[in-house]
Amino acid sequence: MASGGENGIASRSAFPQAALMNTVQEIEVAITHLSLAEMRQVHEWLEDALEDQLAFTGEFQARIERSEKEMAAGLKPRVRLP
C-alpha cells in the first residue's frame, strides 16, 4: 500500500489513474465556464494535439481509403458509441 501524507492520505502520484480522472473532471468543469468562442479555441487546440499524436501507419491509411470508398458508395459512416 502506498504511504500516505501527514493525514494518511496518499498523494496523487501514488494513484496516477485517480489523478488523471480528477484532472479530466477539473477540465470538464472548467470548460463549462468558457464562452462559446473559447470552447471553439479549446476544440481546435485539442483537435490539433490529437492529430499530432496519431501515427500515420499503413493500417491507418487503409482505414481512410476504405472509409472514402464507403462514403462514395453512399454508405453512412460508422459512429463509435461512448
FENFEN-V95479 format. One record per pair of residues at least 6 apart in sequence whose C-alpha atoms are under 6 Angstrom apart, sorted by the first residue. I is the first residue (numbers start at 1). GAP is how many residues later the second one is. D is the distance in whole Angstrom. If there is no record, write none. Layout:
i={I;I}
gap={GAP;GAP}
d={D;D}
This chain:
i={4;12}
gap={6;7}
d={4;5}
